[in-house]
Amino acid sequence: MDVGGTWTSGDQEVSVRRITLIGKPGCHLCDDARAVIERVAREEGVEWEELNMLDDPELVARYAEQIPVTLVDGRQHDYWRVDENRLRKALSAPPRGA
């Protein structure tokens, strides 16, 4: 699952930071995580997306006991609860492989 990425614009490589929230409907911890992620993404100018794990059996198999799961640039960052300061720190660090 590739949710972050890098592309080339002329001679310059541009890295895209992205937060992904993996959860499911009716999950109160997912609601809490969504609120934190929406705020941090807006303030940091970072894109984010939400995936419903029930739409993908692979996500269910991998994350069923950990939701909500937060990915930063496609790599697992947190689960159960999102620590706002930790998320901001991860976003301010250089992307892996950059």
Protein Blocks (a to p, Z undefined) as FASTA:
>chain_A
ZZbdcddehjbccddddddddddehiaklmmmmmmmmmmmmmnopacddddfklpmklmm
mmmmmcccddeehiafbghiacfklmmmmmmpccehZZ
